[in-house]
Structures are given as structure tokens and as C-alpha cells.
């Protein structure tokens, strides 16, 4: 197992661990395939395991008392979920679901907590990752308040592309409407705008990135700051181990 963990595709956080910590931790994680729609955590339910994706995309979804849903943040091979485990909180505050077919490694909650007590590098990595994710969540809230749907869609596609190993991402109009918290016709219109600009190609059940640089320009200040902060946070760790 340890050899496969260190090979690509891999999880950024597990890759950061010093060899000695990694070798000791490896027996406590198991490989899983997570098809689209797989729940990784339920709101108000106990957290059974912590997950480190190596491919695919998952999202934190918030539901209002009236039953309306929207995505608060996304994750892939850049982090772990649920981040509440780093504080010792056993109950999840939100739903976590796989949105694009994924694979990864899972660690039981109690093992995760034990490693938080035994390994200083593990603690530093998990804490930095949680901070990076918190920055993303904060910027998502701001973006939902101040940016148009077209820019928010561009941001979402860029974030998925960052965590994807392909230019094509399997997403439907219906899924995007839920994740962006808008009506499906608004998603269809926004996709047409991005496609008309030559930034993407919208296919049945998927979206292909055609011009990454131009898509970033289109997103303007909707995208970039959380990504830069993540690189800074994790880059400091890479240099310290």
C-alpha cells in the first residue's frame, strides 16, 4: 500500500508527510472508490472517517431549514474532509457528497485523532489545509453575494479544473444549478455565454475547458486569492519538512 500511496495520482497532504510519519501512518488508511453521489458525511450525524481524495471532486453542501441547497466549498486531491475532525468535533455540521467520480483513502475518525496527538508534521499539515479550506469558504460567500452567475460559474469550473487531471469534467446543468444555488435556466444561459466566448465547450453531461487563461481573465477577482493562499500555506510546509 505504501508504494501506491506515494505514486501519482496522490493526495497532496499525504505527499507532504515526512517518510517516517508516512510509513507509520500507512496501515491506518484504506483505499476506496467513491462513485458520484457517494455521501462522505451527513449533517448532524457522527463522523465515521476522514477522507483524502486522490481524484475526483466532492463538495460541502449546506441546506436551509426550507430545504434549499447550495455548495459552500469544493475539495479534491488538495485536502481532506470533514475538516471538523481536526478540532475533535465528532458531529458533522454539513453534508459532504462526491460530485465527480473519485478515489481516495479513508482513515477512521479515532485513528485520525490519534495521529493528531502523535505526529507534529501531521498536525501542521491538517491545520494548514483547514485554514486554506476556510479561506475558500469565505471567498465563496463573498462571491455569492457580489458576483454575477457567469463569473461564479467560471470560478467553479476553474476550481474543478485545479483539482482535475483532465480538461473535461462530468457535470450536468442540474448539478450546477444546485451547487451555484441558482435556477437551471440561469446555468444554461451562463454556459452559453462562456461557450460563446470560446472559453469552454458545453457537452451533454460534461464541460470541457478550452482556454484556461482566458477563463481566468473572465472570472476576474472571483478567482485567484484562495488559490494563492493555499499555495503559500502548503509551500511553507513543504520547505519546513
C-alpha positions, 0 to 999 in steps of 0.5 A, spaced: 500 500 500 505 504 501 508 504 494 501 506 491 500 511 496 506 515 494 505 514 486 501 519 482 495 520 482 496 522 490 493 526 495 497 532 496 497 532 504 499 525 504 505 527 499 507 532 504 508 527 510 515 526 512 517 518 510 517 516 517 510 519 519 508 516 512 510 509 513 507 509 520 501 512 518 500 507 512 496 501 515 491 506 518 488 508 511 484 504 506 483 505 499 476 506 496 472 508 490 467 513 491 462 513 485 458 520 484 453 521 489 457 517 494 455 521 501 462 522 505 458 525 511 451 527 513 449 533 517 448 532 524 450 525 524 457 522 527 463 522 523 465 515 521 472 517 517 476 522 514 477 522 507 483 524 502 481 524 495 486 522 490 481 524 484 475 526 483 471 532 486 466 532 492 463 538 495 460 541 502 453 542 501 449 546 506 441 546 506 436 551 509 431 549 514 426 550 507 430 545 504 434 549 499 441 547 497 447 550 495 455 548 495 459 552 500 466 549 498 469 544 493 475 539 495 479 534 491 486 531 491 488 538 495 485 536 502 481 532 506 474 532 509 470 533 514 475 538 516 471 538 523 475 532 525 481 536 526 478 540 532 475 533 535 468 535 533 465 528 532 458 531 529 458 533 522 455 540 521 454 539 513 453 534 508 459 532 504 457 528 497 462 526 491 460 530 485 465 527 480 467 520 480 473 519 485 478 515 489 481 516 495 483 513 502 479 513 508 482 513 515 477 512 521 475 518 525 479 515 532 485 513 528 485 520 525 485 523 532 490 519 534 495 521 529 493 528 531 496 527 538 502 523 535 505 526 529 507 534 529 508 534 521 501 531 521 498 536 525 501 542 521 499 539 515 491 538 517 491 545 520 494 548 514 489 545 509 483 547 514 485 554 514 486 554 506 479 550 506 476 556 510 479 561 506 475 558 500 469 558 504 469 565 505 471 567 498 465 563 496 460 567 500 463 573 498 462 571 491 455 569 492 453 575 494 457 580 489 458 576 483 454 575 477 452 567 475 457 567 469 463 569 473 461 564 479 460 559 474 467 560 471 470 560 478 467 553 479 469 550 473 476 553 474 476 550 481 474 543 478 479 544 473 485 545 479 483 539 482 482 535 475 487 531 471 483 532 465 480 538 461 473 535 461 469 534 467 462 530 468 457 535 470 450 536 468 446 543 468 442 540 474 448 539 478 450 546 477 444 549 478 444 546 485 451 547 487 451 555 484 444 555 488 441 558 482 435 556 477 437 551 471 435 556 466 440 561 469 446 555 468 444 554 461 444 561 459 451 562 463 454 556 459 452 559 453 455 565 454 462 562 456 461 557 450 460 563 446 466 566 448 470 560 446 472 559 453 469 552 454 465 547 450 458 545 453 457 537 452 451 533 454 453 531 461 460 534 461 464 541 460 470 541 457 475 547 458 478 550 452 482 556 454 484 556 461 487 563 461 482 566 458 477 563 463 481 566 468 481 573 465 473 572 465 472 570 472 476 576 474 477 577 482 472 571 483 478 567 482 485 567 484 486 569 492 484 562 495 488 559 490 494 563 492 493 562 499 493 555 499 499 555 495 503 559 500 500 555 506 502 548 503 509 551 500 511 553 507 510 546 509 513 543 504 520 547 505 519 546 513 519 538 512 
